[in-house]
Amino acid sequence: MRLVVRLMIAGVALAIGGLTAGCSSAVVPDAQGATKPAVISSPGRAVTATVPAAAATKTASAPAGPVLDVVGVPRAIKAKEGILVDATTGQVLWSKDATVPRPIASITKVMTALVILQAGGLNREITVPKAVVNYVAKYGAEAAGLIPGQRYTTDELLHVMLVMSAADAAYTLANAYGPGLPAFIAKMNAEAVKLGLTGTHFTSPDGLPYPTEFSTYSTPADLVTLGEAAMQNPVFRSIVDLKYYNLPKGDGHNAVSATSDDTLLGRYAGLVGIKTGYTDAAGHTLLFEAVRNGRTLIGAVLGSPMTTPFTAAQDAAKVLNWGFALKQAS
């Protein structure tokens, strides 16, 4: 059975990866293992993060299954932040500034999908609103070219949103399920509170820089918790594993052809998702999960440099290779 990773990681992940950001701090254990709240600085916002010492101790001392013998760290990781977790046991294998908030770009759409899937109605028919055209144009967003007035089912729009990372599909879904964007974003933040994502806040359904580039943010630790929650839904899991999605022309809508920009899908053995992202402020981001030889690893890298479109995928592959090479502790 998969374990929902509850990453109260003050005494675990930070001990493994350490905090290296010169202008930020996070909850760290003192000599007796207690934790102290600290202010985590992110551009334009300060977030206070407090992790109970008992929870950190429980995560560290009682994983739900065999632990791995963590030796060394992944090499040449260019991401500013990241984390890798054994999804079965909850053991944090590696972390780097895992509780420091930063922009997450289109990984935001994972929460959008989770809220919609919890609401249900995959066969619900939704009409593309007029406002979507100006919304996409304003931000120069990735879009599927949805035409106002045309109709798609929730399931079809979820596929387009998650595979292609289409902002027009995210906008259309959020507008319908709010109803209206403000109501839907409130639902996203309510779900974040429910999941215990204390370093996470949403101001859009897609990660676009609204109202600023830093208004929507999360942490690697929170994203793994979010990813685990989403991956428990079989519909979500089946969609994010797709490299391609082709929707033929139907009654009320044009054909849509979507290709995932996750370059690891179909190339990295065992990868089963989850979501890429990119903005100027976020850099390249990736929330990922892979399964090999009965071991499931889930992780995130944020702020991979913009030197090429593949830096987050390269970072994730290095982290996964390292994690799968770890041996079970004797």
N, C-alpha and C positions, 0 to 999 in steps of 0.2 A: 504494500500500500504506500502511495506517495505521501510524504509528509509536507504539510504547508509550512514553509520555513518562516518562523517568527523570529526575525532577526533583531533581537535585543542584544547587540553585539559588543557592548562596551568592553567586556573582559575577554572577548574572543577575537573578533576581526581586527580590532585596532592593535591588539598584541601581535597579530600575525603580520599585518601590513604596515602599521604605523601611520601616523598623521604627519604629512610633510609640508602642507600648505603653510607658507610663512605668515599669512594674515588670518588664519582661522584656527579654531580649536574645537574640540568635541569632548563628549563625556569619556573620561578615562578612569580606570580603576586606581585607587590609591594603594598604599602598601598593604592595607588590610583587605583589599578587594572591594571596598565600597566605591560607589560612583558619585561623581559630582556633576551638577549641571553646568553647561558652558554655553556661551553664545557662539553660534556658528555664523560667520559672516558670508554673505553672498551679495553680489552687486545689487544695491538698492534695497536690501532687506536683511534683517537679522533674525535668526531662528534659534530659539532656545530648545535644546534637546536634552532630555533627561531619561536615563535608562536605569531601571531598578537593578541593584546589585544582585538580588536573588535571582532575577530572570537571567542575567548574564551568567551567573554561576551554574544555573540549571542547564543552559545551552552548552556551556563549556564542559560540564562534568557528566552529563547524562544524555548523549546523543542516542537516538532511537535506532540503534543497530551498530554494526562493526565500524570502528573509526579507521581513518586512513593515517598513515604515518607521513606527516607533512615534512618534507625535506627541501630546504631552499625556497626560492620564489621563482615565478616565471621571469624570463629574461627579456630585455629590450622591449618592454611595454611602454608605448608612447602616450597612452591615454592618461589624462590628468587624474582620473578616479576609476576605481573598478572593484569588483568583488567576484569571487567564485565560491559556490556552495555545493556540497553534496545534498541533492534534493531529497534523498531518502532519509538521511540521518539528521540533516540540519547543520552538519559540521561546516564551519567556515574554513575554507582551505587557504584562501588568499584574499587580502583586501588592501586597498590604497585609497585613503581619504573617503572611506565608505559611507560616512554620515555627513558629508559636506554637501549641501544643496547646490545644484547648478542647473542650467537649462537642459531639457531632455529632448527637445524637438519632437519628432513624430512618434516616439515611444508613448507619448500622451495618448495615442489612439488605442492603446491596450486598455486603458481605463474606460475610454468611450465604449469600446466593444463589451467590456465586462458589465457596465451599467445597462446597456441595451439587452444583452443576453439574459441578465437577471429579470428584466422587465418582461421578456418573452415576446411571442408574436412574430416568429420568423417569416410567416407567410403574409404578414401585414403589408398592404400596398401603400407606398409612399410616393407623393408627387414632388418632384424637384421644384423648390421654390425659386422665384425670380431673383431674390437677393443673392443667390449663390454666385452669379456671374460677377458682380462687382466685388464680392468677398474674395474670390479667387484672384481676380485681377489686381486688387489692392495690394496683395502680399506676394504676387508672383508665385503662387503655390502650385505644387504638383497636383494635377487634376485629371480626371477621366473624361472631361468634356461633356458632363451631364447637361442636358438641355431642359430648361425650365418648362414645366408642364408635362414632361414625360414621367412615366410611372415605373417604379421598381419595387421589388419586395425587400423587406429588411434583410433577408439572407443574401440577396444579390448585392445590396449596398455594403454589407459587412465584408463580403469577399473583395469587392472593389477597394474599399477603404484599407483593409489589412494587407492585401497582396500588393496593390499598386501604391499604397499610401496616399490615396486621393483625398485631398482636402474638400473637394465638392461633395464627395460621398459622406465624409464626416459631418460636414455642415448640414446636409440634408437629413441625416439620421438624428443629429442632436436637435435640430429644429422641430422634428416630428415627435421625438421622445421627451422633450422638455415638459410641455411644448414651449418652444422658444429657447434660444441659446442660454439666457441667464438662468432659467429654471434647470436646464440640463447640466450646466456647469456646477450649480449648487448640488445636484445629485452626485456628480463626480467627486466633489470635495467631501460630501457626506460619506461616500463609500471609502474615501481615503482615511477618514477618521475611524470608520468601522474596522478597517484593516490595521489600524495602528501606525499609519504612515505619517509620523510626526514631522518629517522633513520634506513633505510634499504639498504642493498647492497648484491648482489648475485655474486658468483664466480663459481657456479656449478648449475646444474638443479635439484639436489636431496638433497643438504644439507650435502654431504660428506665433510670431512675436506680437501678441496683443495683450494688454496695451503697450507693453515694452518687451524687449528681448528676454528679460529676466523674470517676467511675471509668472510664467508657468515653470515650475522647477521640481526636482526630486533628488534623491540620493541613490547611489548604487544599492545600498541595503534595502531601502524602501522598494526599489524597482524589482528586486528579486522576490520580495513578499508579494507584490502585485502580480508579477509573472507567474508565480506558483498558483495564486488564486485563479487567474485566468486560464492557466493550462489544465485546471481540473475540469473545465467545461469542455465536453467532447467536440462541440461545434467550433469553438475557438481553436482548439488544438488541431482540428482537421484543416482549418483555413490557413493558419500561420505556417503550416508545413508545405504549402503549395508554392512552387516556383512560377507557375502560370495559372491564369484563370481567364477563360474565354466564355463570355456570355453572348449567345446568338441574339439577333434581332427578334424582338417579341412583340406581343400586343401592348402597344403603348410606349415602347422604348427602342432606341437604337442598339446595335451590337456594341459591346465593350470588350476590349482585349487588354488584359493586365499582366504585367511581368514584375516580379519582385526584384527590388534592388539589393536584396540580401545575397551577396555573392557567395556566401558559404552554402546556401541551399543547393543541394544536388552535387556539391563539390567536397564538403566536409562530411566524412562518414559518420552517420549517427545524428546529424543535426536535425532537430525537429521544430525550429523556429528561434526567435519569436518576432522581433520587430527592430527595424533600423530607424535612424533619424538623422536629420542634418539641418542646422541653421548656422548663420555666421557666428552667433553667440555661443551656441552649443557645440560647434564643431561636429565631428561624426560621432554618433552614439549607436549603441547596439545592446539590446537585451536578448540573450540567447540561451538555448537549452540543447543538450545533446545526450544521447544514450549510447553507451557501448558496453558490451559484455555484462549487462545487468546493472551497470552504474549510470545514474542520471546526475549530470552536473548542470547547474543553472548559474548564470552570472550576468554581469553588465559591465560595459566599459563606456565612460563618458569623457567627452573632450578629447577624443583622438584628433590629431592634427589634420589640417585641411590640405596637406601636400598632395594627396591623391584621394580619389573616392573610396579607396579600399582600406584606409588605415584602421578603422574600427574592426573590420573583418579580420585583418591581419593580427591585431591585438587579441581579438577573441580566440582565434585559432591557436595562438601561442599559449594563452591561458588554458584553453581546453587540453591541448597536447600535454602540457605540464600536469594538469589535474588527472588526466587518464593514466599517466605514467606512475602516479603515486601507488604505493603498495599498502595493503591492509596491515594495520598495526598488529604486532604479534602479542 
